[in-house]
Amino acid sequence: MAGRVALVTGGVRGIGAAVAVMLKARGYKVAANYHGADDPAVAFTTRTGISHYKWDVSDFDACQKGVAQITAAIGPIEVLVNNAGITKDGVMHKMTKEQWDDVIRVNLSSVFYMSRSVIEGMRTRGFGRIVSISSINGQSGQFGQTNYSASKAGIIGFTKALAQESAIKGITVNVVAPGYTSTEMVRAMDPAIVEKITSKIPVGRLGQPEEIARAVCFLASDNGGYITGSTLSINGGQYLA
């Protein structure tokens, strides 16, 4: 597995950054995608030595161009981690079409756009790993998140179908569904809300990004070659799928 090229979308912060760093430590050539402020991406590259590439994963043409850029710079992408995602919460009877469309496009359509951009090469080479990050809320649902929950549940169905299409070509396709994890976004929440969330987690704490990253790295490795179409729930026992 050493030297394989891995792309992590949303890879300069939070869970994505932890995945990118761990893959690099295990010998992969890693590229991190992002879309947003440049300063965090520059700081990430300075800290880790992992190159960052900016494009909008909700734009199909941009995904194809980004994949071509990385392929030219590093090599063909053999491991894809679909991690990029957003939230635009609101109860459904007040949710705008923009809130719905934006979350579905960034969280779910991007998984098709990115996977479609790499799948032909993986099939030709007879090897590939696609790991997509869903969520506990894609499994259990969540008040005020019909858009987010739908997008994350959709990733699971997409994965099951693509896994069946791709297995004969040496490509595995899996999902990791994290529970509440100690990222910048969660740490910025009201401590009282975080405490309420934590009280519902049987292990009594938030997850750590590195705990999610270890699972992704396993699924990306040769050791994960007999696992495909699966969803690995990492949520401290909060939801038992």
C-alpha positions in Angstrom: 0.0 0.0 0.0 3.0 2.3 0.5 3.1 5.0 -2.2 -0.5 4.7 -3.2 -2.2 8.0 -4.0 -5.0 9.1 -1.7 -7.4 12.0 -2.0 -9.4 13.3 1.0 -12.1 15.8 0.3 -12.7 18.4 3.0 -9.2 17.3 4.0 -7.7 20.3 5.8 -9.8 20.4 8.9 -11.5 18.1 11.4 -12.0 14.5 10.5 -10.7 15.0 7.0 -7.4 16.4 8.3 -7.0 13.6 10.7 -7.5 11.1 7.9 -5.1 12.8 5.6 -2.4 13.0 8.2 -2.8 9.3 9.2 -2.7 8.1 5.6 0.5 10.1 5.0 2.0 8.5 8.2 1.2 5.1 6.7 3.0 5.8 3.5 0.4 7.1 1.1 0.9 10.1 -1.2 -1.9 12.3 0.0 -3.8 15.2 -1.5 -6.2 17.3 0.5 -9.2 19.0 -1.2 -10.9 22.1 0.3 -13.3 24.8 -0.6 -13.4 28.0 1.4 -10.9 30.1 3.2 -7.3 29.7 2.0 -5.5 30.4 5.3 -6.5 27.1 7.1 -5.4 25.2 4.0 -2.0 26.9 3.8 -1.5 26.4 7.5 -2.4 22.7 7.1 0.1 22.2 4.4 2.8 24.0 6.3 2.2 21.8 9.3 1.9 18.5 7.6 3.6 18.8 4.2 0.3 17.5 2.5 -0.5 19.5 -0.6 -3.9 21.2 -0.8 -6.1 21.6 -3.8 -9.0 24.0 -4.0 -12.3 23.2 -5.8 -16.0 22.9 -5.1 -17.0 19.3 -4.8 -20.6 20.2 -5.6 -19.5 21.1 -9.1 -19.0 18.0 -11.4 -16.7 19.8 -13.9 -14.5 21.1 -11.0 -14.2 17.6 -9.6 -13.0 16.2 -12.9 -10.5 19.0 -13.2 -9.3 18.6 -9.7 -8.8 14.8 -10.1 -6.9 15.5 -13.4 -4.7 18.1 -11.6 -3.8 15.6 -8.8 -3.2 12.8 -11.2 -0.7 14.9 -13.2 1.0 16.1 -10.0 1.1 12.9 -7.9 -0.3 10.0 -9.9 -3.6 8.2 -10.4 -5.9 8.3 -7.4 -6.2 4.8 -5.8 -7.9 5.8 -2.6 -10.8 8.3 -2.4 -12.1 9.5 0.9 -15.4 11.5 0.5 -15.4 13.6 3.6 -16.5 17.1 2.5 -19.8 18.2 4.0 -21.9 21.1 5.3 -25.0 21.7 7.5 -27.8 24.2 6.9 -30.2 23.2 9.7 -33.8 24.0 10.1 -37.1 22.4 10.7 -38.5 21.1 7.4 -41.7 23.2 7.4 -39.5 26.3 7.4 -36.6 25.0 5.4 -35.8 26.9 2.2 -35.2 25.2 -1.2 -31.6 26.7 -1.0 -31.0 25.0 2.3 -32.1 21.7 0.9 -30.3 21.9 -2.4 -27.0 23.1 -1.0 -26.8 20.3 1.5 -27.8 17.6 -0.9 -25.4 18.9 -3.5 -22.4 19.2 -1.2 -22.9 16.1 0.9 -24.5 13.6 -1.5 -24.1 14.7 -5.1 -20.4 15.3 -4.5 -20.0 11.6 -3.6 -21.2 10.7 -7.1 -19.2 13.5 -8.7 -15.9 12.5 -7.0 -16.5 8.7 -7.4 -17.4 9.1 -11.0 -14.2 11.1 -11.6 -12.0 8.2 -10.3 -14.0 5.0 -10.9 -13.0 4.4 -14.5 -9.3 4.6 -13.7 -9.7 2.3 -10.7 -11.6 -0.3 -12.9 -8.8 -0.2 -15.5 -6.1 -0.7 -12.9 -8.0 -3.4 -11.0 -7.7 -1.7 -7.7 -9.5 1.0 -5.7 -10.7 2.1 -2.3 -13.7 4.5 -1.9 -14.6 5.4 1.7 -17.3 7.9 2.3 -18.1 9.7 5.6 -21.8 9.5 6.6 -23.1 10.3 10.1 -25.0 8.9 13.0 -27.7 11.3 11.9 -27.9 9.6 8.5 -28.8 6.4 10.4 -31.0 7.7 13.2 -32.4 10.9 11.7 -32.2 14.2 13.7 -34.6 16.9 14.5 -34.0 20.0 12.3 -31.8 18.1 9.8 -34.1 16.5 7.2 -31.6 17.8 4.5 -28.5 16.6 6.3 -30.0 13.3 7.4 -31.2 12.6 3.9 -27.9 13.4 2.4 -26.0 11.2 4.8 -28.5 8.3 4.5 -28.2 8.6 0.7 -24.4 8.0 0.9 -25.1 4.6 2.5 -27.5 3.5 -0.3 -25.1 4.8 -2.9 -22.3 2.8 -1.4 -24.2 -0.4 -1.3 -25.0 -0.1 -5.0 -21.5 0.9 -6.1 -19.9 -1.8 -4.0 -21.9 -4.4 -6.0 -20.9 -2.9 -9.3 -17.2 -2.6 -8.4 -16.2 -5.6 -6.4 -15.2 -7.8 -9.4 -12.8 -5.0 -10.4 -10.9 -5.1 -7.1 -12.6 -1.9 -5.8 -14.1 -1.8 -2.3 -16.7 0.9 -1.4 -17.5 1.5 2.2 -19.0 4.0 4.7 -17.8 5.2 8.0 -20.6 6.8 10.1 -19.2 8.9 13.0 -21.2 10.0 16.0 -20.5 13.3 17.7 -16.8 14.0 17.3 -14.5 16.6 18.9 -13.9 18.9 15.9 -13.7 22.7 15.8 -17.4 22.9 14.9 -18.5 20.8 17.9 -16.0 22.5 20.3 -17.5 25.9 19.3 -20.9 24.9 20.4 -22.5 26.0 23.7 -20.9 23.8 26.4 -24.3 23.1 27.9 -25.4 21.6 24.5 -22.2 19.5 24.2 -22.7 18.2 27.8 -26.3 17.2 26.9 -25.1 15.4 23.8 -22.3 13.6 25.8 -24.8 12.5 28.4 -26.5 10.4 25.8 -23.4 8.6 24.6 -22.8 5.4 26.6 -19.0 5.7 26.6 -19.5 9.1 28.2 -17.4 11.3 25.8 -17.1 12.7 22.3 -15.2 10.8 19.7 -11.8 11.9 18.5 -11.0 12.6 14.9 -8.1 10.1 15.0 -10.6 7.3 16.0 -12.5 7.9 12.8 -9.3 8.2 10.8 -8.1 4.8 12.0 -11.2 3.1 10.7 -10.8 4.9 7.3 -7.2 3.9 7.0 -8.1 0.2 7.7 -10.8 0.2 5.0 -8.3 1.9 2.6 -5.7 -0.8 3.3 -5.1 -4.2 1.8 -6.3 -5.7 5.1 -9.8 -4.3 4.3 -10.0 -6.0 0.9 -12.8 -8.4 1.9 -15.0 -5.6 3.3 -17.3 -3.8 0.8 -20.7 -2.3 0.9 -20.5 -2.0 4.7 -21.2 0.8 7.1 -19.0 1.1 10.1 -20.7 3.0 12.9 -18.3 4.8 15.3 -20.5 6.6 17.8 -19.7 5.4 21.3 -22.8 3.3 21.4 -25.2 6.2 21.0 -27.0 4.5 18.1 -26.8 0.8 17.5 -27.4 0.1 13.8 
